[in-house]
Amino acid sequence: MKLFNVLAVAALCAACGRATTTDSAAVGATPPAETGGPSQPAATPGPAFREVTIPAGTTLRLTLQSAVASDSSHVEDPVRAELRQPVSIEGKQVLPAGTEVVGSVTDVARSGRVKGRARVAYRFNSLRTDGERYEIRTSALSHQAAATKGDDAKKIGIGAGAGAAIGALFGGGSGAAKGAAIGGAGGTGVVLATRGKEVHLGPGAEVTTKLTQPLTLRLKA
């Protein structure tokens, strides 16, 4: 009887040990990773770019968008223009017509009353294309008024002729000579009191300049 009781207790202890081990294994087990979920979208590549260099000496044919004038412009006043013809490198267009080009007045002088012709000069220092602004260097553009010596001589001659005619009516030959002198002096006075021609270029005026340094552009491929 005692032997039976001992065996029963031993069997009960063994059963309890197996249950504890099974529960511990269940608690410590790592759940399997979930699969089949939505995948992350692939990163979208950015736009590709290429560099193109426009060499020095390239001609820029422009149309002025702002006015410049010898009697109203001042040094450092902005000057705006647009390309009226595209620029191409190796047969491919790199600057389209309409590209904005900006510069400033570098020299200006009004016409003098006695001497000195009117002039205005400017150059361009930047352009904008594909939303990017680039520094550029171009040759200066200079415009000078036409000489007025021929017109001045006509004014003096007309004055002298009119004076001679009036003098002849009142004093014969001597009166004509005196009238010519007086009329010539009057004509000279008109010339001295009148300024020469001014330089005026309005929007729409066509001008041409050249790059004096290479220009490297970063363009979309």
C-alpha positions as CSV (number, residue, x, y, z in Angstrom):
1,M,0.0,0.0,0.0
2,K,2.8,2.4,0.9
3,L,4.6,1.5,-2.3
4,F,1.4,2.4,-4.3
5,N,1.2,5.8,-2.7
6,V,4.8,6.6,-3.4
7,L,4.4,5.7,-7.1
8,A,1.2,7.8,-7.4
9,V,2.9,10.9,-5.9
10,A,5.9,10.4,-8.3
11,A,3.6,10.2,-11.3
12,L,1.7,13.3,-10.3
13,C,5.0,15.3,-9.9
14,A,6.2,14.2,-13.4
15,A,2.9,15.3,-15.0
16,C,3.1,18.8,-13.3
17,G,6.7,19.2,-14.6
18,R,5.7,18.5,-18.2
19,A,2.9,21.0,-18.0
20,T,5.1,23.8,-16.7
21,T,7.7,23.2,-19.4
22,T,5.1,23.3,-22.1
23,D,3.6,26.6,-20.7
24,S,7.1,28.2,-20.5
25,A,7.9,27.3,-24.1
26,A,4.6,28.7,-25.2
27,V,5.2,32.0,-23.4
28,G,8.8,32.4,-24.7
29,A,8.0,31.6,-28.3
30,T,8.3,34.4,-30.9
31,P,5.3,34.9,-33.1
32,P,6.0,34.4,-36.8
33,A,6.6,37.6,-38.8
34,E,3.6,38.8,-40.8
35,T,4.0,38.7,-44.5
36,G,2.1,39.8,-47.5
37,G,1.7,43.5,-46.3
38,P,1.8,46.5,-48.7
39,S,5.3,47.2,-50.1
40,Q,6.9,50.7,-49.8
41,P,6.7,52.7,-53.1
42,A,10.1,53.1,-54.9
43,A,11.7,56.6,-54.7
44,T,11.0,58.8,-57.7
45,P,14.3,59.9,-59.3
46,G,14.8,63.7,-59.7
47,P,15.1,65.4,-63.0
48,A,18.3,64.9,-64.9
49,F,20.4,67.9,-65.9
50,R,23.2,68.5,-68.4
51,E,25.7,71.3,-68.6
52,V,26.2,73.3,-71.8
53,T,28.8,76.0,-72.3
54,I,28.2,78.9,-74.7
55,P,31.6,80.2,-75.8
56,A,32.8,83.8,-75.6
57,G,32.1,85.7,-78.8
58,T,28.6,84.2,-79.3
59,T,26.3,86.8,-80.8
60,L,23.2,87.8,-78.8
61,R,20.5,89.5,-81.0
62,L,18.2,91.4,-78.7
63,T,15.1,93.5,-78.7
64,L,15.0,96.3,-76.1
65,Q,12.1,96.2,-73.6
66,S,13.0,99.4,-71.9
67,A,13.9,102.9,-73.3
68,V,17.3,104.5,-73.2
69,A,18.0,108.1,-74.1
70,S,20.9,110.5,-73.8
71,D,18.7,113.2,-72.3
72,S,16.8,111.1,-69.7
73,S,18.8,108.0,-68.8
74,H,21.3,107.9,-65.9
75,V,24.3,105.7,-65.2
76,E,23.2,102.5,-63.5
77,D,19.6,102.7,-64.8
78,P,18.4,99.2,-65.6
79,V,18.1,98.1,-69.2
80,R,16.0,95.2,-70.2
81,A,15.9,93.2,-73.4
82,E,14.8,89.8,-74.8
83,L,16.5,87.5,-77.3
84,R,14.8,87.9,-80.6
85,Q,16.6,84.9,-82.0
86,P,17.5,81.6,-80.1
87,V,21.0,80.6,-79.4
88,S,22.0,77.0,-80.4
89,I,25.1,74.9,-79.6
90,E,25.9,71.9,-81.9
91,G,22.5,72.2,-83.6
92,K,20.5,72.2,-80.3
93,Q,18.7,75.2,-78.9
94,V,20.0,76.2,-75.5
95,L,18.5,79.7,-75.1
96,P,15.1,80.2,-76.7
97,A,13.9,83.4,-78.3
98,G,12.3,85.6,-75.6
99,T,14.9,84.8,-73.0
100,E,15.1,87.8,-70.6
101,V,18.4,89.7,-70.5
102,V,19.1,92.5,-68.0
103,G,21.9,95.2,-67.9
104,S,22.5,98.8,-67.0
105,V,23.5,102.2,-68.4
106,T,27.3,102.6,-68.1
107,D,27.7,106.1,-69.8
108,V,25.5,108.9,-70.9
109,A,25.9,112.5,-72.1
110,R,23.5,115.1,-73.5
111,S,24.3,117.0,-76.6
112,G,26.3,120.2,-76.0
113,R,25.2,123.7,-77.3
114,V,28.6,124.5,-78.8
115,K,30.3,121.1,-79.2
116,G,29.9,117.5,-78.0
117,R,27.5,115.0,-79.5
118,A,25.0,113.1,-77.3
119,R,25.8,109.5,-76.5
120,V,24.5,106.7,-74.3
121,A,26.1,103.3,-73.6
122,Y,25.1,100.2,-71.7
123,R,25.9,96.5,-71.3
124,F,24.1,93.4,-70.1
125,N,25.1,91.4,-67.0
126,S,22.5,88.7,-66.4
127,L,19.9,86.5,-68.1
128,R,17.2,84.1,-66.9
129,T,16.2,80.8,-68.5
130,D,14.5,77.7,-67.1
131,G,13.8,79.6,-63.9
132,E,17.5,80.1,-63.3
133,R,19.4,83.4,-63.3
134,Y,23.0,83.5,-64.7
135,E,25.6,86.1,-64.6
136,I,27.0,87.1,-68.0
137,R,29.4,89.6,-69.4
138,T,28.8,91.2,-72.8
139,S,30.5,93.9,-74.9
140,A,29.2,97.4,-74.4
141,L,26.7,98.9,-76.7
142,S,27.2,102.6,-77.5
143,H,25.1,105.0,-79.5
144,Q,26.1,108.5,-80.5
145,A,24.0,111.2,-82.1
146,A,24.8,112.3,-85.7
147,A,26.9,115.4,-86.2
148,T,25.0,118.7,-86.8
149,K,27.8,120.8,-88.4
150,G,26.0,120.8,-91.8
151,D,22.7,122.0,-90.1
152,D,24.6,124.6,-88.1
153,A,26.2,126.0,-91.3
154,K,22.8,126.2,-93.0
155,K,21.4,128.1,-90.1
156,I,24.2,130.7,-90.2
157,G,24.1,130.9,-94.0
158,I,20.3,131.5,-94.0
159,G,20.7,134.2,-91.4
160,A,23.4,135.9,-93.4
161,G,21.4,135.7,-96.6
162,A,18.3,137.1,-95.0
163,G,20.3,139.9,-93.5
164,A,21.9,140.8,-96.8
165,A,18.6,141.0,-98.6
166,I,17.1,143.3,-96.0
167,G,20.3,145.5,-95.9
168,A,20.2,145.8,-99.7
169,L,16.7,147.2,-99.6
170,F,17.7,150.0,-97.3
171,G,21.3,150.7,-98.1
172,G,22.4,149.3,-101.4
173,G,25.7,147.5,-101.5
174,S,27.0,148.7,-98.2
175,G,23.7,147.9,-96.6
176,A,23.8,144.4,-98.0
177,A,27.2,143.8,-96.5
178,K,26.2,145.1,-93.1
179,G,23.0,143.1,-93.3
180,A,24.8,139.9,-94.1
181,A,27.1,140.4,-91.1
182,I,24.3,141.1,-88.8
183,G,22.2,138.2,-90.2
184,G,25.2,135.8,-89.9
185,A,25.7,136.8,-86.3
186,G,22.1,136.1,-85.6
187,G,22.3,132.7,-87.2
188,T,25.4,131.9,-85.1
189,G,23.4,132.9,-82.0
190,V,20.7,130.5,-82.9
191,V,23.2,127.7,-83.2
192,L,24.9,128.5,-79.8
193,A,21.5,128.5,-78.1
194,T,20.3,125.2,-79.6
195,R,21.4,121.8,-78.4
196,G,22.3,119.2,-81.0
197,K,20.5,116.0,-81.6
198,E,19.8,113.5,-78.8
199,V,19.9,109.7,-78.8
200,H,16.6,107.9,-78.2
201,L,16.0,104.1,-78.3
202,G,12.6,102.9,-77.3
203,P,11.1,99.5,-76.6
204,G,11.3,97.4,-79.7
205,A,14.6,98.7,-80.9
206,E,16.9,95.9,-82.2
207,V,20.4,95.8,-80.9
208,T,23.2,93.2,-81.1
209,T,26.0,92.4,-78.6
210,K,28.4,89.5,-77.9
211,L,29.4,87.4,-74.9
212,T,32.9,88.4,-73.7
213,Q,33.1,85.4,-71.3
214,P,31.9,81.8,-71.7
215,L,28.5,81.0,-70.1
216,T,27.8,77.6,-68.6
217,L,24.1,76.6,-68.4
218,R,22.5,73.8,-66.3
219,L,19.7,72.6,-68.4
220,K,17.2,69.8,-68.0
221,A,18.2,66.7,-70.0
